[in-house]
Amino acid sequence: MSRSEIVNRIIEEGVVAVIRMADSRKLMNVASAIQKGGISIIEITMTTPNALKVIETVSQELVDVVLVGVGSVLNEDVANQAMDAGAKYVVSPIFKPEIIEAAHRRDIPAMPGAFTPTEIQLAHERGADIIKVFPADIVGMNFFKGVKAPMPHVRLMPTGGVTLTNGGDWIKAGACAVGVGSALLDKQAIADDNYVLLTQNARTLRQSVLEGQNTVTGDTRK
């Protein structure tokens, strides 16, 4: 897939599942469970034990069902290592032009973090494909509405503050997609190997986002 195709898929699905797990051995089951619930875009953070190996394994074994990216990237070297391992998009909690440039050299989307209108615009000007507003729970949905009014050209994705039922509200506030971690990936369910609950969580979130997307586009057929 090309960079633009990957971006379009992320926006179309509307959800990036942020996986930050202490036990990377269970990650494959988690990815499969949420994929069954309609979420096929997963971000494996560099804070996951053996993250690069996990990215490589998941991207190879689930290549036909999930789109694997890397998160918590803080520099160009890590971005390159993750892309070598199979990451198809690069997410960072910060804005560093070198990370964007490294991703674009490989025709891979870059999704840097930003927190203020100035940072958001700077990231856009340096080529950010989607801008991760982090931590979004601090600024809230009204911030998205406020930023998008004078800056409709920016693509924003909140991480932090997104729940299973308010994903659609973030979309209606101006987000192009949402990043979701703990709300989707119930720690107790994972500890109990209750992957059915994770699938149910994914369905609930995906339905919320779909309703938000339909409201924005005026499409009531889905």
VMD Tcl script that draws the C-alpha trace (Angstrom):
set ca {
  {0.00 0.00 0.00}
  {1.14 3.52 -0.74}
  {1.34 6.25 1.87}
  {-1.91 7.84 0.68}
  {-3.70 4.50 0.62}
  {-2.68 3.80 4.20}
  {-3.87 7.24 5.33}
  {-7.18 6.73 3.55}
  {-7.64 3.36 5.23}
  {-6.99 4.83 8.68}
  {-9.50 7.62 8.06}
  {-12.07 5.24 6.59}
  {-11.91 2.85 9.54}
  {-11.59 5.72 11.99}
  {-9.93 3.81 14.83}
  {-6.32 3.12 15.73}
  {-5.98 0.60 18.55}
  {-3.01 1.58 20.70}
  {-1.47 -1.57 22.18}
  {0.86 -1.08 25.10}
  {1.19 -4.44 26.84}
  {3.52 -5.86 29.47}
  {3.07 -9.38 28.07}
  {3.84 -9.23 24.37}
  {3.10 -12.95 24.03}
  {-0.62 -12.21 24.26}
  {-0.54 -9.43 21.74}
  {-1.31 -11.71 18.78}
  {-4.51 -12.91 20.45}
  {-5.47 -9.34 21.31}
  {-4.94 -8.19 17.71}
  {-7.04 -11.05 16.38}
  {-9.82 -10.38 18.89}
  {-10.28 -6.71 18.07}
  {-10.00 -7.44 14.36}
  {-13.01 -9.71 14.71}
  {-14.81 -6.71 16.19}
  {-14.06 -4.53 13.18}
  {-10.83 -2.80 14.20}
  {-7.92 -3.81 12.00}
  {-5.49 -0.92 12.50}
  {-3.17 -1.46 15.45}
  {-0.35 0.63 16.82}
  {2.27 -1.31 18.77}
  {4.13 1.08 21.00}
  {7.86 0.99 21.56}
  {7.13 0.66 25.28}
  {5.98 -2.91 24.61}
  {8.64 -5.48 25.60}
  {10.53 -6.70 22.51}
  {8.49 -4.24 20.46}
  {10.45 -4.61 17.23}
  {10.17 -8.39 17.27}
  {6.47 -8.15 18.06}
  {5.92 -5.74 15.16}
  {7.76 -8.12 12.85}
  {5.79 -11.17 13.99}
  {2.36 -9.54 13.92}
  {2.94 -7.83 10.57}
  {3.95 -11.16 9.02}
  {1.39 -13.47 10.60}
  {-1.60 -11.13 10.35}
  {-0.59 -9.37 7.16}
  {-3.94 -10.04 5.48}
  {-6.13 -8.86 8.36}
  {-4.43 -6.02 10.25}
  {-2.42 -2.92 9.42}
  {0.44 -2.64 11.90}
  {2.12 0.61 12.88}
  {4.53 1.72 15.57}
  {3.90 4.20 18.37}
  {5.85 6.08 21.03}
  {8.62 6.82 18.52}
  {10.97 9.51 19.80}
  {13.70 9.65 17.14}
  {14.60 8.81 13.57}
  {16.66 5.72 14.42}
  {13.77 4.03 16.19}
  {11.43 4.95 13.33}
  {13.77 3.28 10.85}
  {14.14 0.17 13.00}
  {10.38 -0.17 13.33}
  {9.81 0.27 9.61}
  {12.49 -2.34 8.95}
  {10.49 -4.65 11.22}
  {7.32 -4.07 9.20}
  {5.57 -1.00 10.62}
  {3.34 0.60 7.99}
  {2.90 3.95 9.75}
  {4.81 5.84 12.43}
  {3.20 7.57 15.42}
  {4.97 9.82 17.90}
  {3.81 11.69 21.01}
  {6.03 14.60 19.92}
  {6.74 16.64 16.79}
  {10.16 15.99 15.29}
  {10.59 16.77 11.58}
  {13.29 14.08 11.28}
  {10.72 11.37 12.10}
  {8.34 12.64 9.43}
  {11.15 12.79 6.89}
  {12.32 9.25 7.70}
  {8.83 7.85 7.21}
  {8.20 9.74 3.98}
  {11.44 8.51 2.46}
  {9.82 5.08 2.55}
  {6.39 6.30 1.44}
  {5.01 5.61 4.93}
  {2.63 7.94 6.83}
  {3.90 9.93 9.81}
  {1.59 10.89 12.66}
  {3.44 13.22 15.06}
  {2.07 14.54 18.31}
  {1.08 18.16 18.86}
  {-0.77 20.07 21.55}
  {-1.25 23.67 20.45}
  {-2.57 25.28 17.24}
  {0.96 26.47 16.44}
  {2.43 22.98 16.84}
  {-0.40 21.50 14.80}
  {0.18 23.92 11.93}
  {3.96 23.43 12.02}
  {3.52 19.66 11.88}
  {1.13 20.05 8.95}
  {3.58 22.29 7.10}
  {6.34 19.71 7.58}
  {4.19 17.06 5.95}
  {2.42 15.26 8.82}
  {-0.23 12.97 7.36}
  {-2.34 12.92 10.53}
  {-1.59 14.89 13.69}
  {-1.98 13.15 17.02}
  {-3.38 15.54 19.61}
  {-1.93 14.25 22.87}
  {-3.03 14.15 25.59}
  {-6.45 14.93 24.14}
  {-8.34 14.50 27.40}
  {-6.70 17.70 28.66}
  {-8.06 19.87 25.83}
  {-11.32 18.04 25.06}
  {-13.64 18.03 22.09}
  {-14.28 21.77 22.12}
  {-10.60 22.26 21.37}
  {-10.98 20.19 18.20}
  {-13.97 22.27 17.13}
  {-12.08 25.46 17.88}
  {-8.97 24.44 15.95}
  {-10.83 23.07 12.93}
  {-12.84 26.27 12.49}
  {-9.87 28.38 11.26}
  {-7.75 25.35 10.25}
  {-10.07 22.94 8.41}
  {-7.14 21.55 6.42}
  {-5.51 19.72 9.35}
  {-6.23 16.07 10.09}
  {-6.45 15.51 13.84}
  {-6.56 12.31 15.86}
  {-7.12 12.38 19.63}
  {-5.34 9.96 21.90}
  {-6.38 10.04 25.53}
  {-9.95 10.62 26.59}
  {-11.52 8.38 23.95}
  {-13.98 5.81 25.32}
  {-15.93 2.98 23.71}
  {-19.00 5.17 23.36}
  {-17.67 8.66 22.64}
  {-15.53 7.85 19.60}
  {-18.24 9.15 17.32}
  {-18.46 12.38 19.29}
  {-14.76 13.02 18.64}
  {-15.36 12.45 14.94}
  {-18.24 14.94 14.98}
  {-15.98 17.41 16.79}
  {-13.52 17.30 13.90}
  {-11.27 14.27 14.39}
  {-10.48 12.21 11.30}
  {-9.87 9.13 13.47}
  {-9.40 8.25 17.13}
  {-6.59 6.53 18.98}
  {-7.77 4.20 21.76}
  {-5.80 2.19 24.27}
  {-6.98 1.18 27.74}
  {-10.68 1.80 27.07}
  {-10.61 -0.82 24.33}
  {-8.00 -3.21 25.70}
  {-9.43 -4.15 29.08}
  {-6.48 -5.25 31.24}
  {-8.49 -7.71 33.31}
  {-9.98 -9.30 30.21}
  {-6.50 -9.77 28.78}
  {-5.24 -11.24 32.05}
  {-8.19 -13.66 32.04}
  {-7.77 -14.48 28.32}
  {-11.29 -13.14 27.82}
  {-10.84 -12.20 24.19}
  {-14.60 -12.32 23.55}
  {-14.94 -9.16 25.66}
  {-12.26 -7.44 23.59}
  {-14.18 -8.30 20.43}
  {-17.34 -6.84 21.97}
  {-15.45 -3.70 22.98}
  {-14.18 -3.30 19.43}
  {-17.68 -3.62 18.01}
  {-19.04 -1.02 20.41}
  {-16.30 1.47 19.57}
  {-16.48 0.84 15.83}
  {-20.25 1.40 15.86}
  {-19.84 4.68 17.74}
  {-17.25 5.89 15.25}
  {-19.37 4.79 12.29}
  {-22.33 6.75 13.61}
  {-20.12 9.80 13.95}
  {-18.78 9.39 10.43}
  {-22.29 9.03 9.05}
  {-23.39 12.19 10.85}
  {-20.49 14.14 9.38}
  {-21.08 12.88 5.85}
  {-24.87 12.87 6.10}
  {-24.91 9.18 5.14}
  {-27.67 7.33 7.02}
  {-27.64 4.16 4.94}
  {-25.05 2.26 7.04}
}
mol new
graphics top color blue
foreach p $ca { graphics top sphere $p radius 0.5 }
foreach p [lrange $ca 0 end-1] q [lrange $ca 1 end] { graphics top cylinder $p $q radius 0.2 }
display resetview
